[in-house]
């Protein structure tokens, strides 16, 4: 059984807070890349739902790609 609520509970709020705070692309990528890796280790199975929400943010898309998660 996967960790379906990881996006709603952890990833999405952090990503939105970084955007709202005006974080640099570098900070977003450095913060979110390890968060995504940790959530994947916990069997995050709705990562594409979260990625889809942030497709307009290249740094967030790159953080997912750093973890081999891409949107085709």
DAGI-V797477 format. One line per field, one symbol per residue. phi: phi as a letter, one per 40 degrees, with the letter a starting at -180 (. if undefined). burial: # if it has 16 or more other C-alpha atoms within 10 Angstrom, else .. A space follows every 50 residues. Layout:
phi=???
burial=???
//
This chain:
phi=.cbccdcccbcdcccccccccgccdcccccccdcccdcccccgcbbcccc ddcbccbdccdcccccbgbbbc
burial=.....##...##.##..#......#..##.###.###.##...####..# #..#....######.#...#..
//
